[in-house]
Amino acid sequence: MAILHSLANAGNGIAHLLLTQRNTCIHATATAGVTAAGLLLDIAARDWCLLVLAMALVWMAEGFNTALEILADAVVPEHHPMIGRAKDVAAGAVLLAAIGAALVGALIFGPLLLLRLA
């Protein structure tokens, strides 16, 4: 039963992430678009693996960023420059993950799209 409780807690965390963070709309749209493009272009299994890992990395980074922000706000509710810096760094990590995922997508989809356009 402990595992069910843990899974419920994790589900609550995912729900909080999806319902409260505006950037999750961007991530969800990108995830849906990449998935649709992969299905339409019938990409190889190894490419699916790379795309899933890249998308998971972005979602994980967003989750860690949100968790850090919640924890920081609970510990020090008023503005603190060091906490602001930590939040900026965490947000930067999400951006880096998203840029990396976009590059993975470009490397996978770019050649396929060029072949179809030629």
Summary of the structure (lengths in Angstrom):
residues: 118
radius of gyration: 17.5
end to end distance: 56.8
largest distance: 57.2
contacts: 291
relative contact order: 0.11
helix: 90%
strand: 0%
